[in-house]
Amino acid sequence: MAVYIILTVVTVGMAYFVRKPEEIYRGSKAVTRLKMRNGILMCGIFALLFLVSACRHYVGNDYARYEEYFRLMMIEGSDGVPTEIGFNLLAKGVQSIFGVGEKTNLLIFALFAGATIFLFLKGMYDLSADFSFSFLLFMTFGYYFNSMNTIRYYLALALAVVSIKYVLRKEYAKFLLLVLLAASFHKSVLVILPIYIMADFAWKKWQMGFLALAAAAGFILRDLLLKIIIRIYPTYADTMYLEAGTSLVNILRCLGIFIAGILLYKETVRERPMNRFFFQLNYLSLLLYLCGSFIPEVSRIGYYMNISHLFLLPGMINAIPEGKTRKIWKSAFIAAAALYFAAFLYKAYDPLIKVLPYRTWIFPE
């Protein structure tokens, strides 16, 4: 646990000094002092996060399962594992160069860690109104630590974050291509195709009410919807995943942010398309957690929407005029994030999470 706390404190401290220039003349080849400082800090943050993630050993609830996938790929080919083509091609490509074995497995885990961390950092830097605040939430809300689980999914989630800027720019062809790339690692990401585009439009009150009614109807028709889900994902049939369930903590987090958004809506959301986009994604995640508890691994779908928290909270804070009100709201959000981080670390030993205790192959037991 100490490793995670120290890593969080150090990297958040480094992120505090990252300041995006308000305007950068794209045609200029000059390297400003600010850009140099940002580059050094971002490289340092990446290096520390990568080091901890890439050097882990049997950390993560599916670490052993992925080792088995790597073994089966070379024995039975891609047909021997229930994973997507992008993952299979990457893993088999590395194995064909370096051979099959534990050292190659470590290299594959490291490659996924590096790509995932890089994409998350890029997404936050490009989209956030306050990178340091977004990064603090990235760490305290557990996104980084959970990326040591389900490496395919978190790479897809990181690509989804990067794709958001193309939705906001209405560059839908680039958005589609990036989502298809992400789907080659985890096909669950395909759900964002309609969701992100829908969230980019300004909703009226009656439309939000209609979505709430639709979510409630989905809960009533959950048996029918579950049969459809199993047809799409037959690997869920007769497994523990059908027990589903949702997290009260996720519901409270989404609900708290929704209430804050309502209280600050006129001032920080209504006339700001980017904040409105993230606010509406949070609303959808709240409905999903409230009414979609029957969906297998509902959090995987929910994270594509509640990743918006990394950008909505800084966006709202940035929209509040400088003064006491802004300080109060930001302090409240930071305090809530700290409590969430403490709760996450407390549960991190759970077999369903299993990111603690931290072990590394550098110092084998």
Buried (B, 14 or more C-beta within 10 A) or exposed (E): EEEBEEBBEEBBEBBBEBBBEEEEEEEEEEEEEEBEEBEEBBEBBBEBBBBBBBBBBEBBBBBEEBBEBBBBBBEEEBEBBEBBEBBBEBBBEBBEEEEBEEEBBBBBBBBBBBBBBBBBBBBBBEBBBBBBBBBBBBBBBBBBBBBBBBBBBBBBBBBBBBBBBBBBEEBBEEBBEBBBBBBBBBBBBBBBBEBBBBBBEEBEEEEEEEBBEEBEEBBEEBEEBBEEBBEEBEEBEEEEBBEBEBBEEBBEBBBBBBEBBEEBBEBBBEEBEBBBBBBBBBBBBBBBBBBBBBBBBBBBBBBBBBBBBBBBBBBBBBBBEEEEEBEEBBEEBBEBBEEBBEEBBEBBEEEEBBBBEBBBBEEEE
